[in-house]
Amino acid sequence: MQALAQAVRHATALELSGARAAAEEAWRAILASDRESPWARYALSHLLISRGADREGWALYESRLDIPDLKIGRLPPVYPMWRGEPVKSLVVLGEQGLGDQIMFARWVPALAQRGISVTLLVDPALVRLFGSMPAKVVAAAGPVSLGDPDAWCLIGSLPNLVGPVMATPYLPDGEGGGGVGVMPVGSPNRPNGVDRSLPPDLAAELRRIGRDLSPEATGARDFEDTAEIIRNLDVVISVDTSVAHLAGAMGKPTILLLPHRACWRWGAEGERSRWYSSMRIVRQPAPGDWASVVDQGIALIRTMTAAPAAPAAPLSISAPPLPLPPGKPAALVAPHAMPLLGS
């Protein structure tokens, strides 16, 4: 047990130092001796997905269900979990942060194209935003009656079950109208929220060039309110928050400002995102160097506002309210602290 703990510390240290190839080898070595270690499988999945090794990476990402600390929700056992087999109806359960739910929602239209009737169970702040999705959108809050679906799955399992990653916009945008939206800080309650936020002086500098998109500044009640503001802008510049995911999903020209050690989903290098075709990434050249990142981001804004990208065609499918028929028992959504709209 002591040797295993030491091996985990070593693999983690390699990953934190940026030695990604060596860290991948170290996590594989741990799995060779403890094949079912959920943390090792989960850590390895991040490294693999970040370099585009999707088939193995997304399969290993399923290990998150076996890590209690992640607090991944489930439906009661009476509902079978979907493994990719043909079904007529499916409940897709949101998980993790608001940005995760926006990011993974790109696969919902693909389910509808297969003829699957989808019920999308997500954070209440996302219900109106996802109204354009080909699904019944339901707030995951309190007891919810789901009727009699054939199966259910987590929204983060869709890449493994449906795949591949698609970078095209999937939420409605508008024609713009001029102006810049800024999001210089994320929620301190989210993992690494402080590390991925600008320091106060640079956050203030960014706010001077555009409209602050935080709900505290706009009065937005939910993400649809924020999306309506973004539709009337030319470009969004943001640190790693759910607002960046929102703007990218809409196809809005977006500049993403990242710390030196960024989240796995953004990869380790490059200025393009595999998730959002309209996004440009600006990375810290060294830990803590936000000043050069902000300078480069502002320079990109000048370029983008001079020649804004064409808007994406909006989806047009509305989501009717979910009826509450008798049938299987209500799915009790475990109460948890909802993240801030800007997380």
N, C-alpha and C positions, 0 to 999 in steps of 0.2 A: 504493500500500500504506500509506503514511504517513497519507494522508487517511482511509482506511478505519479505521485504528487510532484515529485521533482521533475519528471518528464513533462508534465503539464506546465509547470512554471517555465521550463526551458522553451517549450514551443510557444508559449504566450510571449515571452521576452523576445524571441526571434521575430514574431509577427509585429510586435510594437516597435521594433527597431527598423522595420521595413524590409527585413530579409525574408521576403515572401516565399521564395522557392525553398529555402531552408526550413521555414516554418511548416510548409506543406509536407515536406519529408518527415519532420518531427511528429506532426499529427498522424501521419500514416503509420509511423513506427508505433505510436501509442495504440492505434486501432489494431495493429498486428498482434498485440498482446492482450488487448481488451476490445474485441470487435464491436461490442454493443455500447461502448461508452458514449452516451448522448452528447456530452459537451465536446468531445473530440470530433464526433461526426458533424456537429453543428459548426464548430470552428472551421473545420475543413471545408464545409459547404460554402462558407463565405469566401474563402480563398479561391475556390474553384469557380464560383459564379462570377467573381470579380474579374477573372481572366477569360471568361466566356466558355468555360467547360461546363455547359449547362446540363447535359444528360446526367452526369454523375453528381454535379453540384446540387441540382434541385431535388434529386432523390435523397441525398444526405440531409437536405434542409428539412425534410420531414421529421428529423430527430428532435425538432423543437417541441413536438408534442410530448416528449418524454422528459422534459426539463421543467419541473414544477415552478422554479423561480421565474420563468417567462410568463406564467399565468395565462396560457393559451386556453381559451374557452372551448367547450364541446357541447354538442347536443346530447340529450339523454340516449342511452343505449337502444331504446326502441326504434330510433332512426338509424338505418344502416349508413355507414360511411362510404362515400363514393370512391371507387378505385379506377374509374375511367370506363367502366362497362356501359353499354347503351341504357339510357334511362329516359323517361318522358318528363319527369319533374325533379327539380334539384333545389335544395336550400344551400346558398353560399353564405357562410358566416364570416363576418369581418373580424379582424384580429389585429393586435399590436397597435401602432399609432395611426393617426389620421392620414399621414403621408403614405404609410404602408397600404392602407385601404384604397386610397386614390390610385396608387401605383399598380396594385394588383387588379383593380377593376377593369383594366384594359381587356381582360379575357372574357368578360361577361358577354359582349356581342358575339364572340366565337361560339359560346355555348348556345346562344339563341339561333345561330346559323345551323347548328346541328338539330334544331327542332326541339330543344329542351326548354321547358317552361321553368324559368329561374325566379326564385324568391331570394332577394339580396337583403341580408340582415346586417345592418351596419350602424355605426355610431349615429346618434340623432342629428349631429351637426352636418352629416353628409346626405341625409335623406332627400332634401329638395335638390341638391346638386346632382344626384344620380337619377333624377326624374326623367332624364333623356335616355337612360339605359333601357334596353329591351328586357325589362325585369320588373317584378313587383318589389318595390323598395320599402323596407320595414325598419323602424327604429329598434335597435337592440337595447331595449330598456325595460326591465321588469318582465313579468310573465308575458309570453307571446304565443298565440295560437297559430300553428303553421299548417293546419290541415293534415293531409296524408301524402307527403312527398315520397318519391321513390328512394331518395338518398340525400345526403348532405355532404359538404366538404368545407374546409377552411379556404378563405380567399387566397391565402398565401400558398396553397397547394395547387392552384390552377396552373402555374408554369410547369409543374411536374406532370400534371394530368392532361393539359391541353397543349401548352407551348406552341411555337417558340416565342421569344421576346419580340414584340412589335413596337416600333418607335413612332408610328403614325398617331396623330391626335384622335381622341375618342370622346372628348367633351366639347360642347358647343363654344365657339369663340364669337367675337363680333368684328366689326370693321375697324376697330380702333377709333381714334379721334384726337389723339395727341396726348402726350404726357407719359410719365414714367412712374411705375409703382415700385416701392422699395420695402424690403423686409430685412432689416439689419440684425435682428436678434431672434432666437428661437426660445422655446419654452425651457426654463431651467429645470422643469420636472422630467424632461425627456433625457434618455441616455446621452451623455456628452453635450447636453444642451448649452452649457456655458462655454465649452471649448469651441463650438461651432458658431458662436455669436460674436459679433464685432465688439470691441471695447467701446465704452461710451463716447469718446471723442470721434472715432471713425463712424460710429452709428449716427451721431449727430450730423456729420458731414454728408453721409448718404441721404439722410432725411431732407437735407437742404436742396437736393436735386430732384426730388420727386415726392409723391404722395405715400405716406406711411400706410401700409396695408394691414397693420395689426388691427384686430377687432376693437382694441381699446381706443385706437385713433379713428377708425371708420364708423364705429357703432354697429358693425355687421353682427347679425344674429346667428348666422351660420355660414357655411361655405358658398351657398348660392348667392348670398349677398356680396361676398367677396368676389366671386366670379363675375357678377354683374359689373362691379367696378373695373375689374381687369379687362373685360370686353371693350371698354371704352379707352383703354390705354394702348400705347404703341409697344412698350417693352416693360418687362419686370426684371428687377435685380434683387437677388435674395440670397441669404445664407441657406444652409441645408434645413429647410422647414417644409411643412405641408403646403405652404403657399407656393413654394418652388414646384412641387409636384402638381399642384393645381394649374399653375400657368403652363407648365410643360404639357399636361394632359389636354389642355385647350389648344395647343399649338401656338401659343403666344410666344414671340421672341423673348427668351429668358436667359439671364446671365446668372449662373450659380457660383457663389463664392464659397470655396472649400478650405478647411484647415489642412495642414500638412499631412496629418493622418486622418483621412476621410472615411466615411462609412463604406462598407464593402460594396454597396450597390453602384458606386460611382467609379469603381476600378482604381488603379494606382497611378494612372497617367492619362494624358490626352485631354483635349478640349471639347470633345464630342461625347454626348451621352447615348448609350445604347437604348435608353428608355424613352427619350424625348427628342424628336428630330429638330425641334426649334431651339434647343438649349445649347448654350456655350458655357464651358466650365473654366473657371479661373482658380488655380490651385496655389496655395502658399508654397513658395520656393524653399522656405525653411520654417521650422516651427515658430509660431508666434508672429510671423511677418504678414500682418493684415494690411499694413499701409500700402505695400506694392500691389496687393490683391485689389484693394479699393481703387487705386489709381488706374489699374488696367481695366477694371470693370467700368469705370466712368468713361474711359476712352472707347470702350466697346459700345456703350450707350450712344455716344455721338455718332458712331457708324450706323448703328441699328435704327436710330430715329431719322437718319438721313434717307434710309431706304427700307422702310418697314416691310416685313414679310406679308404675303397674301394670307388672308384669314382662312381657316379650315372650314369645310362645309359642316354645319351642325347636324347632329342626329335629330330625328323628329318623332321618336317613339315616346309616348307619355307613359307614366306608371300609375295605374289606378290604385286606389286604396286596397289593402289586403283584407279580404273578408275573414271573419272569424268563425269558420264552420266547426261543427262537432267532429270528432275523429280522434286522432292520437292526442295524448296529453300535451298541454302547453309546454313549450320549451322554456325553461327558466334560465334567463340570461343572468349570469352571476353579476351582482353589482360590483362596480369598480370605479375608480376615479377616472373620469373622462379627461383626456388631455386638452390643453388649451387649443383654441382655433389656430393659433400660430405655431403649433408644435410641428 
